[in-house]
């Protein structure tokens, strides 16, 4: 008998004039139930991937929704705010349309990594490569958001660090 895994996440953000914008994503997948009893590491990895997919879908949809409702506000904010060091003012990189992670996101990820025993800043780079296939400095803002959420879950004990690293070399 297959094992049903239900995973979901939602996010709500404030908007001007006391408004809000919310997005949720829920998925149900079937797994071989032997994973739960015989291969807990693979089970945890599949759960982590499902959550990551949901978080990324929610973040992308929020970004799309925000572009329609706050494009003028965002344009005014960009004009008033200088670009972070070594990052283009338009938030684009190498011709891709996704915005790079902010320096604030990168700094926060490093701070969280320093608070997780056995991870630290050096292994954070390994985790970023494992999760997104690119180094920390090349993460998009959506990637960084997913990484930060994962780091929070690791710190809270919801995700096993070894499973998140997937046996990657240190």
C-alpha positions in Angstrom: 0.0 0.0 0.0 1.5 3.4 -1.0 2.2 6.1 1.6 0.5 9.4 1.0 2.5 12.5 1.8 0.7 15.8 2.1 3.0 18.9 2.1 2.0 22.5 2.0 3.1 26.0 2.8 1.6 29.4 2.6 2.8 33.0 2.9 1.0 36.3 3.5 2.6 39.7 3.1 1.4 43.1 4.0 0.4 45.6 1.4 -0.1 49.4 1.5 -3.2 50.7 3.2 -3.6 47.7 5.5 -4.1 45.2 2.7 -2.4 41.8 2.3 -1.5 39.3 -0.3 -1.5 35.6 0.4 -0.5 32.5 -1.6 -0.5 28.9 -0.7 0.7 25.6 -2.3 -0.3 22.1 -1.2 0.7 18.9 -2.9 0.0 15.2 -2.2 2.4 12.6 -3.4 2.6 8.8 -3.0 5.7 7.2 -1.8 6.7 3.6 -1.2 5.8 3.0 2.4 9.0 1.0 2.9 10.9 4.3 2.8 9.4 5.3 6.2 10.7 2.1 7.8 13.7 1.1 5.8 15.2 4.3 4.3 14.4 7.2 6.6 17.1 9.4 4.9 15.6 9.0 1.5 12.1 9.7 3.0 13.4 12.9 4.7 15.0 14.0 1.4 11.8 13.5 -0.5 9.9 15.5 2.1 12.5 18.3 2.0 12.3 18.4 -1.8 8.5 18.6 -1.7 8.6 21.5 0.8 11.3 23.3 -1.3 9.1 23.0 -4.4 6.1 24.4 -2.5 8.2 27.3 -1.0 9.6 28.2 -4.4 6.1 28.1 -6.1 4.7 30.3 -3.3 7.6 32.8 -3.6 7.3 32.9 -7.4 3.6 33.5 -7.3 3.9 36.2 -4.6 6.5 37.9 -6.8 4.1 37.8 -9.8 1.2 39.1 -7.8 3.3 41.8 -6.3 4.5 43.0 -9.7 0.9 43.7 -10.6 0.0 45.5 -7.4 3.2 47.2 -6.4 5.1 47.9 -9.6 5.0 51.6 -9.1 6.1 51.3 -5.5 8.9 49.0 -6.4 10.1 51.3 -9.2 10.1 54.2 -6.7 12.0 52.1 -4.1 14.6 51.0 -6.7 15.2 54.6 -7.8 15.7 55.7 -4.2 17.9 52.7 -3.1 21.4 52.1 -4.4 22.3 48.6 -5.6 24.2 46.4 -3.1 27.9 46.1 -3.8 28.8 43.9 -6.7 25.2 43.5 -7.8 23.6 45.3 -10.7 21.0 48.0 -10.0 18.3 46.2 -11.9 18.8 43.0 -9.9 19.6 41.0 -13.0 22.6 38.8 -13.6 24.2 37.4 -16.7 21.1 38.1 -18.8 18.8 36.1 -16.6 15.5 37.7 -15.5 15.5 36.5 -11.9 16.7 38.9 -9.2 19.9 38.0 -7.3 19.7 37.4 -3.6 20.1 40.6 -1.6 23.2 41.0 0.5 20.8 41.0 3.5 19.6 37.6 2.6 23.1 36.3 2.1 24.2 37.7 5.4 21.2 36.2 7.2 21.8 32.8 5.7 25.4 33.0 6.9 24.3 34.1 10.4 21.8 31.1 10.6 24.5 28.7 9.3 26.8 29.9 12.1 24.2 29.0 14.7 23.7 25.4 13.4 26.2 23.0 15.0 28.1 21.1 12.3 27.2 23.5 9.5 28.9 26.8 9.8 29.6 29.2 6.9 32.0 26.8 5.0 29.4 24.0 4.7 26.7 26.6 3.8 28.3 26.8 0.4 28.0 23.0 0.0 24.4 23.2 1.1 23.6 25.9 -1.5 25.3 23.9 -4.2 23.4 20.7 -3.2 20.0 22.5 -3.1 20.3 24.8 -6.1 23.3 23.7 -8.1 25.1 27.0 -7.7 27.2 28.9 -5.2 25.7 31.2 -2.5 26.7 34.3 -4.4 24.8 33.2 -7.5 21.5 32.4 -5.8 18.3 34.2 -6.9 16.3 36.0 -4.2 13.8 33.1 -4.4 16.6 30.5 -4.0 17.9 32.4 -1.0 14.5 32.5 0.5 14.2 28.7 0.2 17.7 28.3 1.6 16.8 30.5 4.6 13.6 28.6 5.2 15.5 25.3 5.1 18.2 26.7 7.5 15.4 27.7 9.9 14.0 24.2 9.7 17.4 22.6 10.3 18.0 24.9 13.2 14.6 24.0 14.7 15.3 20.3 14.2 12.5 19.8 11.5 15.1 18.8 8.9 18.2 16.7 9.6 21.4 18.4 8.6 23.0 15.3 7.2 19.9 14.6 5.1 20.0 18.2 3.8 23.6 17.9 2.9 22.9 14.5 1.3 26.3 13.1 2.2 28.0 15.9 0.4 31.7 16.2 1.1 32.7 18.9 3.5 
